[in-house]
Amino acid sequence: MKSATCIGVKSGKPLTEYDSKQEALEGANHANSRYRQKLVPYHCGDCGCWHLSPKDRQTPSEKCVHCTGRNGEQKDSYRSREDASRRARILRQEQGVTLSVYACEYGSGWHLTGTSRR
């Protein structure tokens, strides 16, 4: 089923929704073998379903229970500095936004910020 809320960044088309991780894995395996695409499943925090993403764009994150951004929403927390740096590079390429990476002061991974931190 196509999503009513989630749109592909590059395609501009609704993303396919999967109800479970297993269903998304089967979809990824099908795309990988039939179309030679390297796709991986991820759980969407916006709609609660599973979608597929190109493997080189995948930067798993969770919402930080301690930190919020300027908008008052919980910050994304990346497992490693490398994952956070990859997300920052993707956002710079796609949206022209320059972000810095920093360690969460509560030890909950790595965050991105649009302003320099001291």
Biopython code that builds the backbone (N, CA, C, O; Angstrom):
import numpy as np
from Bio.PDB.StructureBuilder import StructureBuilder

atoms = [
    (1, "MET", "N", (0.843, -1.167, 0.000)),
    (1, "MET", "CA", (0.000, 0.000, 0.000)),
    (1, "MET", "C", (0.896, 1.241, 0.000)),
    (1, "MET", "O", (1.953, 1.250, 0.632)),
    (2, "LYS", "N", (0.478, 2.263, -0.697)),
    (2, "LYS", "CA", (1.228, 3.517, -0.742)),
    (2, "LYS", "C", (0.811, 4.413, 0.424)),
    (2, "LYS", "O", (-0.357, 4.459, 0.812)),
    (3, "SER", "N", (1.787, 5.112, 0.962)),
    (3, "SER", "CA", (1.554, 5.974, 2.120)),
    (3, "SER", "C", (0.774, 7.226, 1.744)),
    (3, "SER", "O", (0.954, 7.792, 0.666)),
    (4, "ALA", "N", (-0.097, 7.643, 2.657)),
    (4, "ALA", "CA", (-0.824, 8.901, 2.483)),
    (4, "ALA", "C", (-0.036, 10.059, 3.072)),
    (4, "ALA", "O", (-0.352, 11.222, 2.821)),
    (5, "THR", "N", (1.014, 9.738, 3.872)),
    (5, "THR", "CA", (1.751, 10.792, 4.574)),
    (5, "THR", "C", (3.231, 10.869, 4.239)),
    (5, "THR", "O", (3.819, 11.948, 4.322)),
    (6, "CYS", "N", (3.845, 9.769, 3.868)),
    (6, "CYS", "CA", (5.306, 9.736, 3.670)),
    (6, "CYS", "C", (5.654, 9.734, 2.189)),
    (6, "CYS", "O", (5.174, 8.897, 1.425)),
    (7, "ILE", "N", (6.499, 10.687, 1.796)),
    (7, "ILE", "CA", (6.879, 10.892, 0.401)),
    (7, "ILE", "C", (8.380, 10.682, 0.247)),
    (7, "ILE", "O", (9.158, 11.130, 1.090)),
    (8, "GLY", "N", (8.792, 10.011, -0.814)),
    (8, "GLY", "CA", (10.203, 9.799, -1.094)),
    (8, "GLY", "C", (10.904, 11.109, -1.388)),
    (8, "GLY", "O", (10.400, 11.931, -2.153)),
    (9, "VAL", "N", (12.076, 11.308, -0.776)),
    (9, "VAL", "CA", (12.826, 12.554, -0.949)),
    (9, "VAL", "C", (13.243, 12.740, -2.400)),
    (9, "VAL", "O", (13.077, 13.822, -2.963)),
    (10, "LYS", "N", (13.780, 11.697, -3.001)),
    (10, "LYS", "CA", (14.275, 11.827, -4.374)),
    (10, "LYS", "C", (13.173, 11.683, -5.414)),
    (10, "LYS", "O", (13.160, 12.411, -6.407)),
    (11, "SER", "N", (12.240, 10.744, -5.194)),
    (11, "SER", "CA", (11.213, 10.477, -6.196)),
    (11, "SER", "C", (10.038, 11.445, -6.113)),
    (11, "SER", "O", (9.394, 11.727, -7.123)),
    (12, "GLY", "N", (9.756, 11.958, -4.910)),
    (12, "GLY", "CA", (8.593, 12.810, -4.719)),
    (12, "GLY", "C", (7.287, 12.030, -4.733)),
    (12, "GLY", "O", (6.210, 12.627, -4.764)),
    (13, "LYS", "N", (7.368, 10.700, -4.711)),
    (13, "LYS", "CA", (6.194, 9.837, -4.760)),
    (13, "LYS", "C", (5.939, 9.222, -3.388)),
    (13, "LYS", "O", (6.859, 9.104, -2.579)),
    (14, "PRO", "N", (4.685, 8.826, -3.120)),
    (14, "PRO", "CA", (4.388, 8.179, -1.837)),
    (14, "PRO", "C", (5.208, 6.899, -1.663)),
    (14, "PRO", "O", (5.405, 6.136, -2.609)),
    (15, "LEU", "N", (5.677, 6.686, -0.443)),
    (15, "LEU", "CA", (6.443, 5.484, -0.131)),
    (15, "LEU", "C", (5.516, 4.294, 0.061)),
    (15, "LEU", "O", (4.362, 4.457, 0.455)),
    (16, "THR", "N", (6.017, 3.108, -0.216)),
    (16, "THR", "CA", (5.272, 1.892, 0.077)),
    (16, "THR", "C", (5.312, 1.644, 1.573)),
    (16, "THR", "O", (6.361, 1.772, 2.204)),
    (17, "GLU", "N", (4.163, 1.288, 2.140)),
    (17, "GLU", "CA", (4.072, 0.987, 3.564)),
    (17, "GLU", "C", (4.049, -0.526, 3.760)),
    (17, "GLU", "O", (3.377, -1.252, 3.028)),
    (18, "TYR", "N", (4.788, -0.981, 4.753)),
    (18, "TYR", "CA", (4.776, -2.383, 5.161)),
    (18, "TYR", "C", (4.335, -2.430, 6.617)),
    (18, "TYR", "O", (4.716, -1.574, 7.416)),
    (19, "ASP", "N", (3.539, -3.422, 6.955)),
    (19, "ASP", "CA", (3.002, -3.526, 8.313)),
    (19, "ASP", "C", (3.982, -4.091, 9.325)),
    (19, "ASP", "O", (3.828, -3.867, 10.526)),
    (20, "SER", "N", (4.984, -4.819, 8.859)),
    (20, "SER", "CA", (5.937, -5.444, 9.786)),
    (20, "SER", "C", (7.343, -5.398, 9.207)),
    (20, "SER", "O", (7.534, -5.186, 8.009)),
    (21, "LYS", "N", (8.308, -5.600, 10.070)),
    (21, "LYS", "CA", (9.703, -5.647, 9.628)),
    (21, "LYS", "C", (9.899, -6.816, 8.661)),
    (21, "LYS", "O", (10.600, -6.684, 7.657)),
    (22, "GLN", "N", (9.284, -7.952, 8.962)),
    (22, "GLN", "CA", (9.423, -9.128, 8.102)),
    (22, "GLN", "C", (8.881, -8.850, 6.707)),
    (22, "GLN", "O", (9.509, -9.213, 5.713)),
    (23, "GLU", "N", (7.727, -8.213, 6.628)),
    (23, "GLU", "CA", (7.143, -7.861, 5.329)),
    (23, "GLU", "C", (8.064, -6.903, 4.569)),
    (23, "GLU", "O", (8.244, -7.044, 3.360)),
    (24, "ALA", "N", (8.646, -5.931, 5.275)),
    (24, "ALA", "CA", (9.568, -4.982, 4.635)),
    (24, "ALA", "C", (10.833, -5.691, 4.169)),
    (24, "ALA", "O", (11.348, -5.390, 3.092)),
    (25, "LEU", "N", (11.340, -6.633, 4.970)),
    (25, "LEU", "CA", (12.523, -7.409, 4.562)),
    (25, "LEU", "C", (12.244, -8.190, 3.287)),
    (25, "LEU", "O", (13.101, -8.268, 2.407)),
    (26, "GLU", "N", (11.053, -8.766, 3.180)),
    (26, "GLU", "CA", (10.686, -9.502, 1.967)),
    (26, "GLU", "C", (10.626, -8.551, 0.767)),
    (26, "GLU", "O", (11.070, -8.899, -0.326)),
    (27, "GLY", "N", (10.077, -7.356, 0.974)),
    (27, "GLY", "CA", (10.037, -6.359, -0.097)),
    (27, "GLY", "C", (11.434, -5.937, -0.524)),
    (27, "GLY", "O", (11.706, -5.785, -1.715)),
    (28, "ALA", "N", (12.323, -5.747, 0.457)),
    (28, "ALA", "CA", (13.710, -5.366, 0.158)),
    (28, "ALA", "C", (14.416, -6.480, -0.602)),
    (28, "ALA", "O", (15.119, -6.218, -1.578)),
    (29, "ASN", "N", (14.234, -7.717, -0.160)),
    (29, "ASN", "CA", (14.869, -8.853, -0.838)),
    (29, "ASN", "C", (14.386, -8.968, -2.276)),
    (29, "ASN", "O", (15.172, -9.260, -3.177)),
    (30, "HIS", "N", (13.099, -8.739, -2.493)),
    (30, "HIS", "CA", (12.540, -8.784, -3.849)),
    (30, "HIS", "C", (13.173, -7.699, -4.724)),
    (30, "HIS", "O", (13.617, -7.972, -5.839)),
    (31, "ALA", "N", (13.210, -6.473, -4.212)),
    (31, "ALA", "CA", (13.798, -5.364, -4.977)),
    (31, "ALA", "C", (15.282, -5.590, -5.225)),
    (31, "ALA", "O", (15.792, -5.290, -6.304)),
    (32, "ASN", "N", (15.974, -6.125, -4.216)),
    (32, "ASN", "CA", (17.413, -6.360, -4.349)),
    (32, "ASN", "C", (17.704, -7.409, -5.416)),
    (32, "ASN", "O", (18.644, -7.253, -6.196)),
    (33, "SER", "N", (16.899, -8.486, -5.457)),
    (33, "SER", "CA", (17.175, -9.546, -6.428)),
    (33, "SER", "C", (16.632, -9.204, -7.819)),
    (33, "SER", "O", (17.297, -9.469, -8.820)),
    (34, "ARG", "N", (15.452, -8.629, -7.891)),
    (34, "ARG", "CA", (14.845, -8.359, -9.199)),
    (34, "ARG", "C", (15.398, -7.118, -9.876)),
    (34, "ARG", "O", (15.624, -7.120, -11.086)),
    (35, "TYR", "N", (15.620, -6.045, -9.100)),
    (35, "TYR", "CA", (16.026, -4.770, -9.684)),
    (35, "TYR", "C", (17.457, -4.378, -9.352)),
    (35, "TYR", "O", (17.929, -3.317, -9.759)),
    (36, "ARG", "N", (18.138, -5.230, -8.619)),
    (36, "ARG", "CA", (19.533, -4.983, -8.206)),
    (36, "ARG", "C", (19.684, -3.672, -7.438)),
    (36, "ARG", "O", (20.664, -2.946, -7.606)),
    (37, "GLN", "N", (18.704, -3.387, -6.603)),
    (37, "GLN", "CA", (18.773, -2.220, -5.732)),
    (37, "GLN", "C", (19.150, -2.687, -4.341)),
    (37, "GLN", "O", (18.683, -3.735, -3.893)),
    (38, "LYS", "N", (19.973, -1.940, -3.661)),
    (38, "LYS", "CA", (20.358, -2.280, -2.298)),
    (38, "LYS", "C", (19.475, -1.478, -1.347)),
    (38, "LYS", "O", (19.823, -0.371, -0.935)),
    (39, "LEU", "N", (18.315, -2.066, -1.005)),
    (39, "LEU", "CA", (17.359, -1.416, -0.128)),
    (39, "LEU", "C", (17.326, -2.115, 1.223)),
    (39, "LEU", "O", (17.539, -3.324, 1.317)),
    (40, "VAL", "N", (17.058, -1.350, 2.253)),
    (40, "VAL", "CA", (16.935, -1.888, 3.608)),
    (40, "VAL", "C", (15.679, -1.305, 4.253)),
    (40, "VAL", "O", (15.294, -0.173, 3.961)),
    (41, "PRO", "N", (15.043, -2.081, 5.130)),
    (41, "PRO", "CA", (13.840, -1.572, 5.796)),
    (41, "PRO", "C", (14.175, -0.656, 6.968)),
    (41, "PRO", "O", (15.229, -0.774, 7.593)),
    (42, "TYR", "N", (13.251, 0.257, 7.246)),
    (42, "TYR", "CA", (13.372, 1.091, 8.444)),
    (42, "TYR", "C", (11.976, 1.394, 8.973)),
    (42, "TYR", "O", (11.012, 1.481, 8.212)),
    (43, "HIS", "N", (11.889, 1.550, 10.273)),
    (43, "HIS", "CA", (10.621, 1.866, 10.914)),
    (43, "HIS", "C", (10.453, 3.372, 10.926)),
    (43, "HIS", "O", (11.327, 4.095, 11.405)),
    (44, "CYS", "N", (9.340, 3.847, 10.404)),
    (44, "CYS", "CA", (9.090, 5.282, 10.264)),
    (44, "CYS", "C", (8.471, 5.835, 11.541)),
    (44, "CYS", "O", (7.439, 5.352, 12.007)),
    (45, "GLY", "N", (9.113, 6.849, 12.094)),
    (45, "GLY", "CA", (8.600, 7.504, 13.289)),
    (45, "GLY", "C", (7.413, 8.400, 13.013)),
    (45, "GLY", "O", (6.702, 8.784, 13.941)),
    (46, "ASP", "N", (7.182, 8.744, 11.749)),
    (46, "ASP", "CA", (6.066, 9.621, 11.404)),
    (46, "ASP", "C", (4.745, 8.853, 11.271)),
    (46, "ASP", "O", (3.732, 9.258, 11.840)),
    (47, "CYS", "N", (4.757, 7.751, 10.524)),
    (47, "CYS", "CA", (3.507, 7.030, 10.268)),
    (47, "CYS", "C", (3.395, 5.718, 11.037)),
    (47, "CYS", "O", (2.311, 5.141, 11.127)),
    (48, "GLY", "N", (4.519, 5.240, 11.598)),
    (48, "GLY", "CA", (4.491, 3.994, 12.362)),
    (48, "GLY", "C", (4.614, 2.740, 11.519)),
    (48, "GLY", "O", (4.632, 1.635, 12.061)),
    (49, "CYS", "N", (4.699, 2.885, 10.206)),
    (49, "CYS", "CA", (4.850, 1.734, 9.316)),
    (49, "CYS", "C", (6.328, 1.520, 8.997)),
    (49, "CYS", "O", (7.194, 2.256, 9.470)),
    (50, "TRP", "N", (6.591, 0.516, 8.198)),
    (50, "TRP", "CA", (7.940, 0.237, 7.702)),
    (50, "TRP", "C", (8.020, 0.679, 6.253)),
    (50, "TRP", "O", (7.072, 0.495, 5.490)),
    (51, "HIS", "N", (9.160, 1.267, 5.868)),
    (51, "HIS", "CA", (9.441, 1.673, 4.495)),
    (51, "HIS", "C", (10.795, 1.096, 4.100)),
    (51, "HIS", "O", (11.491, 0.502, 4.923)),
    (52, "LEU", "N", (11.159, 1.275, 2.840)),
    (52, "LEU", "CA", (12.475, 0.863, 2.345)),
    (52, "LEU", "C", (13.292, 2.096, 1.993)),
    (52, "LEU", "O", (12.764, 3.110, 1.537)),
    (53, "SER", "N", (14.591, 1.979, 2.219)),
    (53, "SER", "CA", (15.511, 3.076, 1.934)),
    (53, "SER", "C", (16.745, 2.513, 1.242)),
    (53, "SER", "O", (17.153, 1.390, 1.535)),
    (54, "PRO", "N", (17.351, 3.276, 0.325)),
    (54, "PRO", "CA", (18.651, 2.835, -0.204)),
    (54, "PRO", "C", (19.631, 2.658, 0.953)),
    (54, "PRO", "O", (19.689, 3.486, 1.862)),
    (55, "LYS", "N", (20.385, 1.591, 0.909)),
    (55, "LYS", "CA", (21.288, 1.264, 2.014)),
    (55, "LYS", "C", (22.258, 2.401, 2.322)),
    (55, "LYS", "O", (22.569, 2.639, 3.489)),
    (56, "ASP", "N", (22.738, 3.103, 1.305)),
    (56, "ASP", "CA", (23.719, 4.171, 1.540)),
    (56, "ASP", "C", (23.100, 5.420, 2.169)),
    (56, "ASP", "O", (23.827, 6.323, 2.583)),
    (57, "ARG", "N", (21.778, 5.485, 2.245)),
    (57, "ARG", "CA", (21.085, 6.612, 2.899)),
    (57, "ARG", "C", (20.648, 6.262, 4.316)),
    (57, "ARG", "O", (20.185, 7.129, 5.057)),
    (58, "GLN", "N", (20.793, 5.008, 4.690)),
    (58, "GLN", "CA", (20.268, 4.547, 5.968)),
    (58, "GLN", "C", (21.124, 5.027, 7.132)),
    (58, "GLN", "O", (22.306, 4.694, 7.227)),
    (59, "THR", "N", (20.529, 5.798, 7.996)),
    (59, "THR", "CA", (21.201, 6.286, 9.211)),
    (59, "THR", "C", (20.226, 6.119, 10.372)),
    (59, "THR", "O", (19.522, 7.062, 10.732)),
    (60, "PRO", "N", (20.182, 4.930, 10.955)),
    (60, "PRO", "CA", (19.206, 4.664, 12.017)),
    (60, "PRO", "C", (19.345, 5.655, 13.171)),
    (60, "PRO", "O", (20.450, 5.995, 13.595)),
    (61, "SER", "N", (18.196, 6.106, 13.665)),
    (61, "SER", "CA", (18.188, 7.013, 14.804)),
    (61, "SER", "C", (16.982, 6.706, 15.675)),
    (61, "SER", "O", (16.038, 6.034, 15.260)),
    (62, "GLU", "N", (17.044, 7.217, 16.888)),
    (62, "GLU", "CA", (15.929, 7.136, 17.818)),
    (62, "GLU", "C", (15.742, 8.530, 18.389)),
    (62, "GLU", "O", (16.641, 9.365, 18.303)),
    (63, "LYS", "N", (14.599, 8.780, 18.962)),
    (63, "LYS", "CA", (14.360, 10.062, 19.606)),
    (63, "LYS", "C", (15.074, 10.066, 20.955)),
    (63, "LYS", "O", (14.968, 9.106, 21.718)),
    (64, "CYS", "N", (15.795, 11.136, 21.247)),
    (64, "CYS", "CA", (16.517, 11.273, 22.510)),
    (64, "CYS", "C", (15.512, 11.633, 23.604)),
    (64, "CYS", "O", (14.697, 12.538, 23.425)),
    (65, "VAL", "N", (15.567, 10.938, 24.721)),
    (65, "VAL", "CA", (14.631, 11.210, 25.819)),
    (65, "VAL", "C", (15.045, 12.437, 26.621)),
    (65, "VAL", "O", (14.280, 12.909, 27.462)),
    (66, "HIS", "N", (16.258, 12.968, 26.370)),
    (66, "HIS", "CA", (16.777, 14.091, 27.142)),
    (66, "HIS", "C", (16.783, 15.419, 26.388)),
    (66, "HIS", "O", (16.569, 16.474, 26.986)),
    (67, "CYS", "N", (17.026, 15.371, 25.088)),
    (67, "CYS", "CA", (17.326, 16.603, 24.338)),
    (67, "CYS", "C", (16.212, 16.983, 23.369)),
    (67, "CYS", "O", (15.600, 16.128, 22.730)),
    (68, "THR", "N", (15.967, 18.285, 23.279)),
    (68, "THR", "CA", (14.992, 18.811, 22.334)),
    (68, "THR", "C", (15.646, 19.884, 21.475)),
    (68, "THR", "O", (16.600, 20.541, 21.890)),
    (69, "GLY", "N", (15.121, 20.042, 20.289)),
    (69, "GLY", "CA", (15.609, 21.078, 19.383)),
    (69, "GLY", "C", (14.915, 22.396, 19.638)),
    (69, "GLY", "O", (14.088, 22.518, 20.541)),
    (70, "ARG", "N", (15.263, 23.381, 18.830)),
    (70, "ARG", "CA", (14.643, 24.713, 18.950)),
    (70, "ARG", "C", (13.134, 24.676, 18.791)),
    (70, "ARG", "O", (12.422, 25.523, 19.330)),
    (71, "ASN", "N", (12.649, 23.687, 18.047)),
    (71, "ASN", "CA", (11.209, 23.574, 17.808)),
    (71, "ASN", "C", (10.483, 22.874, 18.963)),
    (71, "ASN", "O", (9.263, 22.719, 18.926)),
    (72, "GLY", "N", (11.234, 22.452, 19.987)),
    (72, "GLY", "CA", (10.634, 21.799, 21.145)),
    (72, "GLY", "C", (10.446, 20.301, 20.990)),
    (72, "GLY", "O", (10.023, 19.631, 21.932)),
    (73, "GLU", "N", (10.755, 19.764, 19.812)),
    (73, "GLU", "CA", (10.617, 18.325, 19.576)),
    (73, "GLU", "C", (11.887, 17.599, 19.980)),
    (73, "GLU", "O", (12.976, 18.173, 19.976)),
    (74, "GLN", "N", (11.731, 16.320, 20.331)),
    (74, "GLN", "CA", (12.889, 15.511, 20.716)),
    (74, "GLN", "C", (13.868, 15.429, 19.551)),
    (74, "GLN", "O", (13.474, 15.279, 18.394)),
    (75, "LYS", "N", (15.159, 15.531, 19.883)),
    (75, "LYS", "CA", (16.205, 15.426, 18.861)),
    (75, "LYS", "C", (16.391, 13.973, 18.452)),
    (75, "LYS", "O", (16.171, 13.059, 19.246)),
    (76, "ASP", "N", (16.804, 13.772, 17.193)),
    (76, "ASP", "CA", (17.208, 12.445, 16.754)),
    (76, "ASP", "C", (18.553, 12.135, 17.377)),
    (76, "ASP", "O", (19.420, 13.003, 17.479)),
    (77, "SER", "N", (18.717, 10.896, 17.792)),
    (77, "SER", "CA", (19.969, 10.444, 18.382)),
    (77, "SER", "C", (20.516, 9.303, 17.530)),
    (77, "SER", "O", (19.849, 8.288, 17.333)),
    (78, "TYR", "N", (21.731, 9.480, 17.028)),
    (78, "TYR", "CA", (22.375, 8.481, 16.174)),
    (78, "TYR", "C", (23.319, 7.639, 17.006)),
    (78, "TYR", "O", (23.926, 8.133, 17.957)),
    (79, "ARG", "N", (23.445, 6.363, 16.649)),
    (79, "ARG", "CA", (24.255, 5.425, 17.439)),
    (79, "ARG", "C", (25.739, 5.745, 17.426)),
    (79, "ARG", "O", (26.446, 5.480, 18.398)),
    (80, "SER", "N", (26.206, 6.312, 16.331)),
    (80, "SER", "CA", (27.637, 6.582, 16.224)),
    (80, "SER", "C", (27.878, 7.938, 15.575)),
    (80, "SER", "O", (27.002, 8.501, 14.919)),
    (81, "ARG", "N", (29.081, 8.440, 15.777)),
    (81, "ARG", "CA", (29.471, 9.702, 15.133)),
    (81, "ARG", "C", (29.405, 9.550, 13.613)),
    (81, "ARG", "O", (29.019, 10.481, 12.906)),
    (82, "GLU", "N", (29.786, 8.363, 13.115)),
    (82, "GLU", "CA", (29.773, 8.108, 11.678)),
    (82, "GLU", "C", (28.358, 8.179, 11.107)),
    (82, "GLU", "O", (28.144, 8.758, 10.042)),
    (83, "ASP", "N", (27.380, 7.584, 11.823)),
    (83, "ASP", "CA", (25.987, 7.644, 11.362)),
    (83, "ASP", "C", (25.485, 9.090, 11.332)),
    (83, "ASP", "O", (24.838, 9.502, 10.369)),
    (84, "ALA", "N", (25.780, 9.853, 12.375)),
    (84, "ALA", "CA", (25.358, 11.256, 12.434)),
    (84, "ALA", "C", (26.033, 12.063, 11.322)),
    (84, "ALA", "O", (25.394, 12.904, 10.690)),
    (85, "SER", "N", (27.304, 11.810, 11.087)),
    (85, "SER", "CA", (28.026, 12.519, 10.018)),
    (85, "SER", "C", (27.456, 12.175, 8.648)),
    (85, "SER", "O", (27.347, 13.050, 7.789)),
    (86, "ARG", "N", (27.092, 10.914, 8.431)),
    (86, "ARG", "CA", (26.489, 10.515, 7.157)),
    (86, "ARG", "C", (25.158, 11.239, 6.958)),
    (86, "ARG", "O", (24.878, 11.715, 5.859)),
    (87, "ARG", "N", (24.328, 11.329, 8.013)),
    (87, "ARG", "CA", (23.052, 12.041, 7.904)),
    (87, "ARG", "C", (23.299, 13.521, 7.593)),
    (87, "ARG", "O", (22.588, 14.105, 6.775)),
    (88, "ALA", "N", (24.292, 14.126, 8.233)),
    (88, "ALA", "CA", (24.613, 15.534, 7.975)),
    (88, "ALA", "C", (25.028, 15.727, 6.515)),
    (88, "ALA", "O", (24.627, 16.708, 5.889)),
    (89, "ARG", "N", (25.826, 14.804, 5.962)),
    (89, "ARG", "CA", (26.238, 14.883, 4.553)),
    (89, "ARG", "C", (25.031, 14.770, 3.616)),
    (89, "ARG", "O", (24.918, 15.514, 2.643)),
    (90, "ILE", "N", (24.132, 13.827, 3.923)),
    (90, "ILE", "CA", (22.933, 13.646, 3.100)),
    (90, "ILE", "C", (22.092, 14.919, 3.098)),
    (90, "ILE", "O", (21.635, 15.359, 2.043)),
    (91, "LEU", "N", (21.886, 15.507, 4.265)),
    (91, "LEU", "CA", (21.080, 16.734, 4.358)),
    (91, "LEU", "C", (21.749, 17.907, 3.656)),
    (91, "LEU", "O", (21.066, 18.755, 3.081)),
    (92, "ARG", "N", (23.079, 17.965, 3.694)),
    (92, "ARG", "CA", (23.796, 19.030, 2.982)),
    (92, "ARG", "C", (23.605, 18.864, 1.475)),
    (92, "ARG", "O", (23.348, 19.840, 0.770)),
    (93, "GLN", "N", (23.731, 17.622, 0.978)),
    (93, "GLN", "CA", (23.578, 17.368, -0.454)),
    (93, "GLN", "C", (22.149, 17.610, -0.926)),
    (93, "GLN", "O", (21.942, 18.179, -1.998)),
    (94, "GLU", "N", (21.169, 17.190, -0.148)),
    (94, "GLU", "CA", (19.784, 17.248, -0.592)),
    (94, "GLU", "C", (19.090, 18.567, -0.278)),
    (94, "GLU", "O", (18.221, 19.007, -1.031)),
    (95, "GLN", "N", (19.471, 19.204, 0.836)),
    (95, "GLN", "CA", (18.761, 20.399, 1.258)),
    (95, "GLN", "C", (19.643, 21.632, 1.384)),
    (95, "GLN", "O", (19.152, 22.725, 1.666)),
    (96, "GLY", "N", (20.950, 21.457, 1.175)),
    (96, "GLY", "CA", (21.862, 22.586, 1.265)),
    (96, "GLY", "C", (22.064, 23.099, 2.684)),
    (96, "GLY", "O", (22.476, 24.242, 2.879)),
    (97, "VAL", "N", (21.775, 22.260, 3.675)),
    (97, "VAL", "CA", (21.888, 22.634, 5.083)),
    (97, "VAL", "C", (23.219, 22.135, 5.630)),
    (97, "VAL", "O", (23.568, 20.968, 5.446)),
    (98, "THR", "N", (23.962, 23.005, 6.299)),
    (98, "THR", "CA", (25.222, 22.595, 6.924)),
    (98, "THR", "C", (24.969, 22.356, 8.403)),
    (98, "THR", "O", (24.532, 23.251, 9.127)),
    (99, "LEU", "N", (25.248, 21.134, 8.841)),
    (99, "LEU", "CA", (25.028, 20.743, 10.225)),
    (99, "LEU", "C", (26.315, 20.230, 10.845)),
    (99, "LEU", "O", (27.181, 19.690, 10.158)),
    (100, "SER", "N", (26.426, 20.404, 12.149)),
    (100, "SER", "CA", (27.555, 19.884, 12.911)),
    (100, "SER", "C", (27.086, 18.700, 13.741)),
    (100, "SER", "O", (25.910, 18.595, 14.089)),
    (101, "VAL", "N", (28.019, 17.816, 14.052)),
    (101, "VAL", "CA", (27.753, 16.635, 14.864)),
    (101, "VAL", "C", (28.345, 16.853, 16.248)),
    (101, "VAL", "O", (29.450, 17.378, 16.383)),
    (102, "TYR", "N", (27.603, 16.446, 17.280)),
    (102, "TYR", "CA", (28.135, 16.535, 18.637)),
    (102, "TYR", "C", (27.587, 15.402, 19.490)),
    (102, "TYR", "O", (26.503, 14.880, 19.227)),
    (103, "ALA", "N", (28.342, 15.029, 20.508)),
    (103, "ALA", "CA", (27.927, 13.966, 21.424)),
    (103, "ALA", "C", (26.848, 14.501, 22.366)),
    (103, "ALA", "O", (26.947, 15.621, 22.867)),
    (104, "CYS", "N", (25.826, 13.695, 22.600)),
    (104, "CYS", "CA", (24.766, 14.058, 23.548)),
    (104, "CYS", "C", (25.386, 14.210, 24.931)),
    (104, "CYS", "O", (26.140, 13.345, 25.376)),
    (105, "GLU", "N", (25.072, 15.295, 25.601)),
    (105, "GLU", "CA", (25.660, 15.533, 26.924)),
    (105, "GLU", "C", (25.163, 14.531, 27.961)),
    (105, "GLU", "O", (25.727, 14.443, 29.052)),
    (106, "TYR", "N", (24.110, 13.772, 27.635)),
    (106, "TYR", "CA", (23.584, 12.754, 28.550)),
    (106, "TYR", "C", (24.018, 11.346, 28.155)),
    (106, "TYR", "O", (23.566, 10.363, 28.742)),
    (107, "GLY", "N", (24.896, 11.253, 27.158)),
    (107, "GLY", "CA", (25.411, 9.956, 26.728)),
    (107, "GLY", "C", (24.444, 9.152, 25.873)),
    (107, "GLY", "O", (24.583, 7.934, 25.757)),
    (108, "SER", "N", (23.465, 9.821, 25.273)),
    (108, "SER", "CA", (22.455, 9.133, 24.461)),
    (108, "SER", "C", (22.769, 9.186, 22.975)),
    (108, "SER", "O", (21.867, 9.394, 22.163)),
    (109, "GLY", "N", (24.014, 9.004, 22.607)),
    (109, "GLY", "CA", (24.383, 8.968, 21.198)),
    (109, "GLY", "C", (24.918, 10.288, 20.692)),
    (109, "GLY", "O", (25.575, 11.033, 21.419)),
    (110, "TRP", "N", (24.620, 10.570, 19.409)),
    (110, "TRP", "CA", (25.153, 11.734, 18.705)),
    (110, "TRP", "C", (24.010, 12.516, 18.085)),
    (110, "TRP", "O", (23.057, 11.926, 17.575)),
    (111, "HIS", "N", (24.095, 13.836, 18.124)),
    (111, "HIS", "CA", (23.069, 14.722, 17.586)),
    (111, "HIS", "C", (23.637, 15.597, 16.474)),
    (111, "HIS", "O", (24.847, 15.659, 16.258)),
    (112, "LEU", "N", (22.731, 16.267, 15.781)),
    (112, "LEU", "CA", (23.090, 17.256, 14.762)),
    (112, "LEU", "C", (22.613, 18.625, 15.228)),
    (112, "LEU", "O", (21.586, 18.742, 15.898)),
    (113, "THR", "N", (23.358, 19.644, 14.871)),
    (113, "THR", "CA", (22.939, 20.998, 15.184)),
    (113, "THR", "C", (23.301, 21.909, 14.013)),
    (113, "THR", "O", (24.292, 21.691, 13.316)),
    (114, "GLY", "N", (22.482, 22.924, 13.819)),
    (114, "GLY", "CA", (22.734, 23.896, 12.761)),
    (114, "GLY", "C", (23.609, 25.039, 13.200)),
    (114, "GLY", "O", (23.992, 25.881, 12.387)),
    (115, "THR", "N", (23.930, 25.080, 14.472)),
    (115, "THR", "CA", (24.803, 26.142, 14.998)),
    (115, "THR", "C", (26.052, 25.510, 15.578)),
    (115, "THR", "O", (26.032, 24.359, 16.014)),
    (116, "SER", "N", (27.129, 26.258, 15.581)),
    (116, "SER", "CA", (28.367, 25.708, 16.138)),
    (116, "SER", "C", (28.231, 25.605, 17.651)),
    (116, "SER", "O", (27.652, 26.482, 18.292)),
    (117, "ARG", "N", (28.763, 24.541, 18.209)),
    (117, "ARG", "CA", (28.708, 24.297, 19.653)),
    (117, "ARG", "C", (30.083, 24.494, 20.229)),
    (117, "ARG", "O", (31.085, 24.191, 19.581)),
    (118, "ARG", "N", (30.138, 24.990, 21.422)),
    (118, "ARG", "CA", (31.430, 25.209, 22.090)),
    (118, "ARG", "C", (31.710, 24.116, 23.067)),
    (118, "ARG", "O", (32.750, 24.128, 23.725)),
]
sb = StructureBuilder()
sb.init_structure("model")
sb.init_model(0)
sb.init_chain("A")
sb.init_seg("    ")
for serial, (resi, resn, name, xyz) in enumerate(atoms, 1):
    if name == "N":
        sb.init_residue(resn, " ", resi, " ")
    sb.init_atom(name, np.array(xyz, "f"), 0.0, 1.0, " ", f" {name:<3s}", serial, name[0])
structure = sb.get_structure()
